[in-house]
């Protein structure tokens, strides 16, 4: 069993690992991706969950896949096609009432007005505020973050970034402070009165996270609506034809086209450290992959608990990583139906907009507590 040498070894072939691999290879580096599973994709995979039925078994919708990544990796030429949802989300409230939020603002105002005229009137200002904050975040997303302890160059880069942010008006600072520190519930209380409306909007802040709408910091996740886009339309969510696995399959093709070596069923057992630096990895098979750098497309808690030697990092830093909460309050169930669901509050089995939306059981903020 011979050892392998490369510039960068990447642990995990999820969407982040594959994207990093493709960019590094396009920059001329020799990259090896090591994946424990038999297929690439991580959380973005399509699998057969019942004979004849294939579905996105983990991540299920797309909007935050940056258009720059789609363009740079030419994912569309590798088969990626994203279809917009006909509407955002649908909430059955009770036997008589429901809330369907279409993609257009006028349609959303009309839907919200059934529960509160005041909230419908406030909706444009709410989305405009999120868009102002989102514009700043989008501007910073593709910039390299300052590297703490990185020397004079990083200090200058940090100063430039700080000056750019500080130039904003005081009202923007107040908005950013609220979004970054408040809970989703508290932030939405500033705008709306209907509990149904607040619950509908709060769902975006807690989907997939182990947090309640009352958890400080969840207001930031409301920005995802303004940060994401599908086919050039901001704030829209969509579905990849072929499921989420189509995204990572296209990424794998892009990476391999750039020269990346992707190895599945190659679980990493340990990150090798030499003279205080990562020097490669050892696989469960006993094979060694030597590398100038190691990138991890796995969670930091798993990385520092299971893969990085305990004595390779400061004990206090390691303890901080190991204290990260990684539980989930999300329950996911895939079902194969003989017909479209027929809701008492919105009867009918013929295809309609609410059938193509995300169907959320959460008629009030109290339902959204893990």
C-alpha positions as CSV (number, residue, x, y, z in Angstrom):
1,X,0.0,0.0,0.0
2,X,1.8,3.1,-1.2
3,X,1.5,6.5,0.3
4,X,0.0,9.4,-1.7
5,X,1.4,12.9,-1.9
6,X,-0.5,16.1,-2.9
7,X,-0.7,19.8,-2.2
8,X,-4.1,19.7,-0.4
9,X,-6.0,16.8,1.1
10,X,-9.7,17.6,1.7
11,X,-11.6,15.5,4.3
12,X,-15.2,15.0,3.1
13,X,-16.8,15.4,-0.3
14,X,-19.8,17.5,0.7
15,X,-20.7,20.6,-1.3
16,X,-18.2,22.8,0.5
17,X,-15.3,20.3,0.1
18,X,-16.0,19.8,-3.6
19,X,-16.3,23.5,-4.2
20,X,-13.0,24.2,-2.4
21,X,-11.3,21.3,-4.3
22,X,-12.4,22.7,-7.7
23,X,-11.2,26.2,-7.0
24,X,-7.9,25.0,-5.6
25,X,-7.3,22.7,-8.6
26,X,-8.2,25.5,-11.0
27,X,-5.5,27.5,-9.3
28,X,-3.0,24.8,-10.2
29,X,-2.8,22.8,-7.0
30,X,-2.8,19.0,-6.8
31,X,-5.9,18.1,-4.7
32,X,-7.2,14.8,-3.2
33,X,-10.7,14.6,-1.7
34,X,-11.3,11.7,0.7
35,X,-14.9,10.7,1.4
36,X,-16.1,8.1,4.0
37,X,-19.3,7.3,2.1
38,X,-19.7,5.4,-1.1
39,X,-20.9,8.5,-2.9
40,X,-20.1,12.2,-2.9
41,X,-22.5,14.8,-1.6
42,X,-22.5,14.9,2.2
43,X,-25.8,16.4,3.2
44,X,-26.7,17.3,-0.4
45,X,-27.5,13.8,-1.8
46,X,-30.3,12.1,-3.6
47,X,-31.1,8.5,-2.6
48,X,-33.8,5.9,-3.2
49,X,-35.7,5.8,0.1
50,X,-38.3,3.4,-1.2
51,X,-38.3,1.2,-4.3
52,X,-38.9,3.5,-7.3
53,X,-38.8,6.7,-5.2
54,X,-35.7,8.9,-5.1
55,X,-35.5,12.1,-3.0
56,X,-33.2,14.6,-1.4
57,X,-32.8,12.8,2.0
58,X,-31.1,15.6,3.9
59,X,-30.8,19.1,2.5
60,X,-33.9,19.6,0.3
61,X,-34.0,23.1,-1.3
62,X,-31.5,25.5,-2.8
63,X,-31.1,29.3,-2.7
64,X,-27.8,30.0,-0.9
65,X,-25.7,28.4,-3.7
66,X,-23.8,31.5,-4.7
67,X,-24.3,32.4,-8.4
68,X,-20.5,33.1,-8.6
69,X,-19.8,29.4,-7.7
70,X,-22.4,28.2,-10.3
71,X,-20.7,30.4,-12.9
72,X,-17.1,29.7,-12.0
73,X,-17.5,26.0,-11.9
74,X,-19.9,26.0,-14.9
75,X,-22.3,23.8,-12.9
76,X,-25.0,24.3,-15.5
77,X,-22.8,22.8,-18.2
78,X,-22.3,19.8,-15.9
79,X,-26.1,19.2,-15.7
80,X,-27.3,21.4,-12.9
81,X,-30.8,22.8,-13.4
82,X,-32.7,24.6,-10.7
83,X,-36.5,25.1,-10.8
84,X,-38.1,27.8,-8.8
85,X,-40.8,27.0,-6.3
86,X,-44.2,28.3,-7.4
87,X,-44.5,29.7,-3.8
88,X,-42.3,30.0,-0.8
89,X,-44.1,28.2,2.1
90,X,-47.6,27.0,3.0
91,X,-49.0,26.8,6.6
92,X,-52.2,25.0,7.4
93,X,-53.4,27.1,10.4
94,X,-56.6,25.3,11.4
95,X,-59.5,23.6,9.7
96,X,-60.6,26.9,8.0
97,X,-57.5,29.1,7.7
98,X,-54.2,28.8,5.9
99,X,-51.3,31.0,4.9
100,X,-49.6,30.7,1.5
101,X,-46.7,33.1,0.8
102,X,-46.2,33.5,-2.9
103,X,-42.9,34.8,-4.3
104,X,-44.1,38.3,-5.2
105,X,-44.5,41.0,-2.6
106,X,-48.0,42.1,-3.7
107,X,-49.2,38.5,-3.3
108,X,-47.6,38.2,0.1
109,X,-49.3,41.4,1.3
110,X,-52.6,40.1,0.1
111,X,-52.1,36.8,2.0
112,X,-50.9,38.5,5.2
113,X,-53.8,41.0,5.1
114,X,-56.2,38.2,6.0
115,X,-54.5,38.0,9.4
116,X,-53.5,41.7,9.9
117,X,-53.9,44.7,7.7
118,X,-51.2,46.5,9.6
119,X,-48.8,43.6,9.1
120,X,-49.5,43.6,5.3
121,X,-48.6,47.3,5.2
122,X,-45.4,46.8,7.1
123,X,-44.2,43.9,4.9
124,X,-42.5,46.1,2.2
125,X,-40.5,48.0,4.9
126,X,-39.5,44.8,6.6
127,X,-38.2,43.2,3.4
128,X,-36.4,46.5,2.5
129,X,-34.6,46.5,5.8
130,X,-33.5,42.9,5.3
131,X,-32.3,43.8,1.8
132,X,-30.2,46.8,3.1
133,X,-28.5,44.5,5.7
134,X,-28.2,41.7,3.2
135,X,-26.5,44.0,0.6
136,X,-23.7,44.6,3.1
137,X,-23.3,40.9,3.9
138,X,-23.4,40.0,0.2
139,X,-20.6,42.5,-0.4
140,X,-18.4,40.8,2.3
141,X,-19.3,37.2,1.5
142,X,-16.7,36.7,-1.2
143,X,-13.9,38.6,0.6
144,X,-11.3,36.6,2.5
145,X,-11.9,37.2,6.2
146,X,-9.0,38.6,8.2
147,X,-6.7,36.0,9.5
148,X,-6.1,36.7,13.2
149,X,-2.4,36.6,13.9
150,X,-1.6,36.7,10.2
151,X,0.9,39.6,10.4
152,X,1.0,43.1,8.9
153,X,-0.8,42.2,5.6
154,X,-3.7,40.8,7.5
155,X,-3.8,43.8,9.8
156,X,-4.1,46.1,6.8
157,X,-6.8,43.9,5.3
158,X,-8.7,44.0,8.5
159,X,-8.4,47.8,8.7
160,X,-9.8,48.2,5.2
161,X,-12.7,45.9,6.0
162,X,-13.4,47.7,9.2
163,X,-13.4,51.1,7.5
164,X,-15.8,49.9,4.9
165,X,-18.2,48.7,7.5
166,X,-17.9,51.7,9.8
167,X,-18.8,54.1,6.9
168,X,-22.4,53.0,7.1
169,X,-25.1,55.3,8.5
170,X,-26.1,55.0,12.2
171,X,-29.5,53.6,11.3
172,X,-27.7,50.8,9.4
173,X,-25.7,50.1,12.5
174,X,-28.8,49.9,14.7
175,X,-30.3,47.5,12.1
176,X,-27.2,45.3,12.0
177,X,-27.0,45.3,15.8
178,X,-30.6,44.1,16.1
179,X,-30.2,41.4,13.4
180,X,-26.9,40.1,14.9
181,X,-27.9,40.1,18.5
182,X,-31.7,39.8,18.8
183,X,-33.8,36.6,18.7
184,X,-36.0,36.2,15.6
185,X,-39.1,36.6,17.9
186,X,-37.8,39.9,19.3
187,X,-36.9,41.2,15.9
188,X,-40.2,40.3,14.4
189,X,-42.0,41.9,17.3
190,X,-40.6,45.2,16.1
191,X,-42.5,44.8,12.9
192,X,-45.6,42.7,13.2
193,X,-48.5,42.0,15.5
194,X,-50.1,38.7,14.2
195,X,-48.7,35.6,15.8
196,X,-49.5,33.6,12.6
197,X,-47.4,36.1,10.5
198,X,-44.6,36.2,13.0
199,X,-44.5,32.3,13.1
200,X,-44.4,32.1,9.3
201,X,-41.5,34.5,9.0
202,X,-39.7,33.0,12.0
203,X,-39.5,29.6,10.4
204,X,-36.8,30.9,8.1
205,X,-34.7,31.6,11.2
206,X,-34.8,28.2,12.8
207,X,-35.1,25.7,10.0
208,X,-32.4,23.1,10.5
209,X,-31.0,24.7,13.6
210,X,-31.3,23.5,17.2
211,X,-32.8,26.8,18.4
212,X,-36.2,28.4,19.2
213,X,-37.3,31.7,17.7
214,X,-36.6,33.2,21.2
215,X,-32.9,32.2,21.0
216,X,-30.6,35.2,20.8
217,X,-28.8,35.5,17.4
218,X,-31.5,33.7,15.4
219,X,-32.6,37.1,13.8
220,X,-29.5,36.9,11.6
221,X,-30.9,33.8,9.9
222,X,-33.8,35.9,8.6
223,X,-31.2,37.5,6.2
224,X,-31.0,34.2,4.3
225,X,-34.1,35.3,2.4
226,X,-32.4,38.3,1.0
227,X,-29.0,36.6,0.6
228,X,-30.2,33.8,-1.6
229,X,-31.4,33.7,-5.2
230,X,-32.4,31.2,-7.9
231,X,-31.8,31.8,-11.6
232,X,-31.1,35.5,-10.9
233,X,-34.3,36.1,-8.7
234,X,-33.4,37.2,-5.2
235,X,-35.3,35.8,-2.2
236,X,-36.6,32.8,-4.2
237,X,-36.1,29.1,-3.3
238,X,-35.9,26.3,-5.7
239,X,-35.3,22.6,-6.3
240,X,-32.6,21.0,-8.3
241,X,-33.8,18.7,-11.0
242,X,-32.7,15.2,-9.8
243,X,-32.6,16.3,-6.2
244,X,-29.8,17.9,-4.2
245,X,-27.5,15.2,-5.3
246,X,-27.5,16.8,-8.7
247,X,-25.7,19.8,-7.3
248,X,-22.9,17.8,-5.7
249,X,-22.7,15.5,-8.8
250,X,-22.1,18.6,-11.0
251,X,-19.6,19.8,-8.5
252,X,-17.7,16.5,-8.5
253,X,-17.6,16.6,-12.3
254,X,-16.3,20.2,-12.2
255,X,-13.7,19.2,-9.7
256,X,-12.5,16.2,-11.6
257,X,-12.4,18.1,-14.8
258,X,-10.0,20.5,-13.1
259,X,-7.8,17.5,-12.1
260,X,-9.1,16.7,-8.6
261,X,-8.8,13.1,-7.4
262,X,-11.9,12.1,-5.5
263,X,-11.8,8.9,-3.5
264,X,-15.0,7.5,-2.0
265,X,-15.1,4.8,0.7
266,X,-11.9,6.3,2.0
267,X,-12.6,7.3,5.7
268,X,-9.9,9.4,7.4
269,X,-8.9,8.1,10.8
270,X,-6.4,10.8,11.8
271,X,-4.9,14.2,10.8
272,X,-1.1,13.9,10.8
273,X,0.7,16.8,12.5
274,X,4.4,17.5,12.1
275,X,6.2,20.5,13.7
276,X,2.9,22.1,14.7
277,X,1.3,21.9,11.3
278,X,-1.1,19.5,9.5
279,X,1.0,17.4,7.2
280,X,-1.5,15.0,5.8
281,X,-4.0,12.3,6.9
282,X,-4.0,8.6,7.7
283,X,-6.9,6.6,6.4
284,X,-8.7,3.8,8.2
285,X,-7.1,1.4,5.7
286,X,-3.7,2.4,7.0
287,X,-2.7,4.4,3.9
288,X,-1.1,7.8,4.4
289,X,-1.9,10.8,2.3
290,X,0.9,13.4,2.7
291,X,-0.1,17.0,2.0
292,X,1.1,20.6,2.3
293,X,-2.2,21.5,3.7
294,X,-5.4,19.8,5.0
295,X,-8.9,21.2,4.6
296,X,-11.8,19.7,6.5
297,X,-15.3,19.5,5.1
298,X,-16.5,18.0,8.4
299,X,-17.9,19.8,11.5
300,X,-15.3,21.4,13.8
301,X,-16.4,19.3,16.8
302,X,-15.9,16.0,14.9
303,X,-12.6,17.3,13.5
304,X,-11.1,18.2,16.9
305,X,-12.7,15.4,18.9
306,X,-12.0,12.4,16.5
307,X,-9.3,13.4,13.9
308,X,-6.9,16.0,15.3
309,X,-4.5,14.6,18.0
310,X,-5.6,16.0,21.4
311,X,-2.1,17.4,22.1
312,X,-1.8,19.2,18.7
313,X,-3.8,22.2,19.8
314,X,-4.2,24.3,22.9
315,X,-6.4,22.5,25.4
316,X,-8.6,25.5,26.0
317,X,-9.1,25.9,22.2
318,X,-9.9,22.2,21.9
319,X,-12.4,22.4,24.8
320,X,-14.2,25.3,23.0
321,X,-14.6,23.2,19.9
322,X,-15.8,20.2,21.8
323,X,-18.4,22.2,23.6
324,X,-20.2,23.2,20.4
325,X,-23.8,22.0,20.4
326,X,-24.5,19.8,17.4
327,X,-27.9,18.4,18.3
328,X,-30.8,19.0,16.0
329,X,-34.4,19.8,16.7
330,X,-35.4,18.9,13.1
331,X,-37.3,15.8,12.2
332,X,-37.2,14.7,8.5
333,X,-39.5,12.1,7.0
334,X,-39.7,11.2,3.3
335,X,-43.1,9.7,2.2
336,X,-44.3,8.2,-1.1
337,X,-47.9,9.3,-1.7
338,X,-50.5,8.0,-4.2
339,X,-52.0,11.5,-4.5
340,X,-51.4,15.1,-3.6
341,X,-52.4,16.0,0.0
342,X,-55.9,17.3,0.5
343,X,-56.1,19.9,3.3
344,X,-59.3,20.8,5.0
345,X,-58.3,24.5,5.0
346,X,-57.4,24.3,1.3
347,X,-59.2,21.3,-0.2
348,X,-58.4,19.7,-3.5
349,X,-56.1,17.1,-4.9
350,X,-55.4,18.8,-8.2
351,X,-51.9,20.4,-8.4
352,X,-51.9,23.9,-7.0
353,X,-49.3,26.4,-5.8
354,X,-49.4,25.3,-2.2
355,X,-48.5,21.7,-3.3
356,X,-45.2,23.1,-4.7
357,X,-44.4,25.1,-1.7
358,X,-42.7,24.0,1.6
359,X,-45.5,22.7,3.8
360,X,-44.8,23.8,7.3
361,X,-46.7,22.7,10.5
362,X,-46.1,25.8,12.6
363,X,-49.2,28.0,13.0
364,X,-47.7,29.9,16.0
365,X,-44.4,30.7,17.6
366,X,-45.1,28.2,20.3
367,X,-45.0,25.4,17.7
368,X,-41.4,26.3,16.6
369,X,-39.7,25.4,19.9
370,X,-37.4,22.3,19.7
